[in-house]
Amino acid sequence: SVLKQCKDVELSFSDVTGKPEAFKGIKKGMLYLTPYRMIFVSKRKDSMLSFMMPFYLVKGCSIEQPVFSANYIKGQIQAELFPS
């Protein structure tokens, strides 16, 4: 179930080693909040169509509230490794 959806969300990545094309720049789209994860769906035709962030992989999460700009969520997401 979707608890909340937000339009006009911007997603960006920093500190990515060997940053692939899909992680470059600022992505714009919608964010869906569910009980288990956040799901970002890109608004444009982009190399990254969607990005899912399960809560158990999000570390150091904080809500930033700057005085002269928009609020944002900041944190680190760890890649999930699948056994081969």
DANORKA-V166361 format. One record per backbone hydrogen bond with DSSP energy under -1.0 kcal/mol. CO is the residue of the C=O (numbers start at 1). NH is the residue of the N-H. If there is no record, write none. Layout:
BEGIN
co = <CO;CO>
nh = <NH;NH>
END
This chain:
BEGIN
co = <4;6;9;11;20;21;27;28;29;30;31;32;33;33;36;37;38;39;40;41;49;51;53;54;55;57;59;62;64;72;74;76>
nh = <33;31;29;27;23;24;11;43;9;41;6;39;3;4;55;34;53;32;51;30;42;40;38;57;58;78;76;74;72;64;62;59>
END
